[in-house]
Amino acid sequence: MPTAFARQQIVTAFAAAILIAAPMRGVAQDVTVFAAASLTGALDRVAEAWTAETGQTAVTSYAGSSTLAHQIQQGAPADIFISASVDWMDAVAASGDLQGGTRRDILGNTLVLIAHGQDAAPVTIDATLDLAGMLGDERLAMAMVDAVPAGIYGKAALTSLGLWDSVAPLVAQSDTPRTALAFVALNEAPFGIVYATDAAAQDNVRVIGTFPADSHAPIIYPAAITAQSDSANAAAFLDYLSSDNARAIWRAYGFSVVQ
């Protein structure tokens, strides 16, 4: 059994190891980015371009904006948050989890109605659209209509056009618009409401209509550095999101560039 002196030496060595390891998070070059799932693909390309230009690494984590917002508020180790909704960014700001002066709007998107396959006929999305009749006994794939931005925008658009009450019982809700996209791509639902950029990422669906811009709030993606971030590169990566190279990537994926 170790002597008291030996035990003290072990404790001292263990404490020293902790002190050596503790600063590692602060000196790490990685930037951890929590981003709305609809940015999957495009943001990966931006992160790759950032690495090619700077030698630094951006690690991306995707989920619904509401999920990410709650994780950040609970202390998840994100350096940058990119939301698909100004409301969820507002919530993170209100809880004191953003660094002041870092928030900016970077991207925009549009909301579309998609159908499985490439043969579906286009429709005009207005108050005369019989979407419930088109669905019959089948389902309309959407992100969660009370939590996930794409679902919130979709419900608002359908409500504005007077269509929500008739289709509400037929909605199949999912955690992200990418999951709703997958439902339609796999023909588990004949129609879905997603972002235009989501639809462009899948060959097995067709956009059959675009929702009027005035039927829902503007789809804006704000980005900001979190209050807990200690990354030396977070500000530089946030700036890079609006660089010429990043703009070209965003546009190639169908996003509009705000700044």
N, C-alpha and C positions, 0 to 999 in steps of 0.2 A: 504494500500500500504506500503511495507517495507520502513523503514527509511534508510537513507544513511548508517548508522552504520550496520543495519541489512543486507543491500545488500552487504556491504563489508565482513561481516561474511560468507554469502553464497558463495561469490566468493572465499574466503580463504579456506573454507571447500571443495569446488569443486576442487580447485587447488591441495589441499593436497591429494584428492582422486586420481587425475591423477598421482601424484608423486608416490603414493603407487602402482598404477596399472601398471605404465610404465615399471618397471623392470621385470614384470612377464615373458615376452618373453625370457629374458636373463637367468632366473633361471629355466625355465621349463626344465624338464628332457626329454621330447619328442624329437626325431630326425625326422624331416620331410624329406622324401625321394621322389624326383621326378624321376620316372623310366620309361623306355621304356615299352610299353604295352606288349611286348613279354615276359617280366619277371613276368607277373601276375601269381600267384600261387606259383612259385618257391621262389620269393622274400618274399611273405607272410609267407611261411614256415621258411625262414631264420629269418625274423623279430620275429616270434613266438619263435624260438629257442633262439634268443637274449634276449627276455623278460624272458624266463624261466631261463636263466643263470644269468642274471644281475638284473632283476627286473625293467629295464628301458623299455621304449616304443619307437618303430619306427613306424611312421605313413607314409603309402605309398600312393602315388598318381600316377596313370598310364595314359599315353597318348602317342601319337607319339613323337619321339625324337625331331622333329622340333618344335612341339607345345610347349613342355616343355622348350626347349632352348629359345624360344621367351618369354615365361612367366618369366623365370629366368632373362632374360635381361631387362624385364619390372618391375622387383622388386618383383616377387612372392616370398613368404616366404619359400623357400626350403633351407635345410641344405646340402643335398647331391643330386647330379645329376648323374644318371646312364643312359648313352645313348647307343643306339644300333648302333651308328655310330661315328667313330672318327671325321668325318667332323663336325657334330653338336657340339661335345665337343670342337673342335678347334674354332668354331664360338663363343661359350660362353667364352672360354679363351681369344680370340682376343678382346672381348668387355670388358675385365677386370672383369668378373663376377665369376672367380674361385680364390680360395686361392692358391697361389703359392706353389708348391712342394707337393700338395695333390693328383694330378691326377695319376691314375694307370689303366692299363688294367687288367680286372678281368675274363672275360668270352669270349668264342667263340661259334659259331653256324654254322649250315649248311642250305643251301637253297634247298627246295624240291618242286616237282610238286605233287599236291594232286588231288584226284578224289572223287566224292561223293560215299558213300557206301563202301562195302568191296569186291566187285566183279570185280572191274576194273583191267584190265591186266596191268602188269608192262611194262614200256617202257625204252629204252635207250635214255638218253638225250644227243644228239650230233647234228651236223649240218644236219643230215638226218631226224630228227624228223619232221613229218608233223603235227605240233601242230595246225595250222590253219585248216587243214582238220579234225582233231579230234574235233575241236570246232564247225565246220559247221556254223550255224547261231547263236550259243549260245556264252556265254561270259566267259572270263578268269578273275577270281577274283584276284586282286592284291592290295596291298597298293599303295598309291599315288606315281607314278613313278618319280616325280621330287622333292619330299619333304620328304617322309617317307623312312627310311633306307631300309626296306624290299622291297619296291617298286623300290628304286634306284638300289639295288643289282639285283633284278629280271630283270629290264630293261637292265642293263649292261650285265647280263648273256645271255639274249636272243639276244642282239645286237652282242655279241662276237660270238655266234653260227650262226649268220645270220638269225635268226628267227623273229626278232622284227618287221620288216616292214610288214610282213604278218599277225601278230597277233595284232598289235597296234590298228587297228580299232575295235577290239573285246574285248578290255580290259575294265573291270568294276573296277574303282578305288575306294578305300575306305580310311578312315582316319588312320586305323591301320591294321597290318596283322591279328589280331584277328577278325576284322570285315570281312576281306576277307575269313578267315577260316569259319566264320559263314555262309557266302553266300554259300559256297560249302556244308557245313554240312546240310543246309536247302534245298539243291538242287536248289537254285536260280541261281547257276552257276555250270556247270559240272566239271570244273577244276579250280585250283587256284595255286598260287605260294606263299609259306609262309616259315617260318623257320621250321626246323624239330621239334623243341620243341613245336611250336604251334600245329602241326599235332598230336603230341603225347597226346595233351590235349583234343582231340575230337574223340569220338568213331564212328561218322558217316562219317569219311573220311578215305581214304587209301593213303599212300605215294606210288606213282607209279614210281617215279624216283628221283634221286638226281643230282643236277646240278654240273658239274665238278668244283672243287675248283679253277681252273685257269680261269674260265669263268667270274669271278667277283672279286672284292677286298675282302680281308679277312674280315669275319664278326667278329668284335671285339667290346666288350662292355667296354668302359672306365668309370671309376667312379671318382668323385672328390667332394671336399667340396666347396660350393659356397662362394663367397667373402663376402656376407652379413650374413653368418651364425654366430650366437653367441651361438650355442648349445655347452655345455660342453661335450656332449657325441658324437658329430659328428665324431671326429677322431677315437674314440673307435669303433663306428659302422662301419666306413669305413674299419678299420682293420678286423673286424669280418667277413666282406664279403669274406675274403680269409682264414678264420679259417678252421680247420679240419672239424668241424661240418657243416659249410656252404658249403664247397667243396662237402661233401657227398650229401647234398641236391641238389646242382646244378647238379651234375652228375646224380642223380636219375631222374631229370627232362629233361635230355638229353643234357645239356650244356657241353662244354669242359671248363676246368679250365686253365686259362692262367698263373696265379701265383701259 
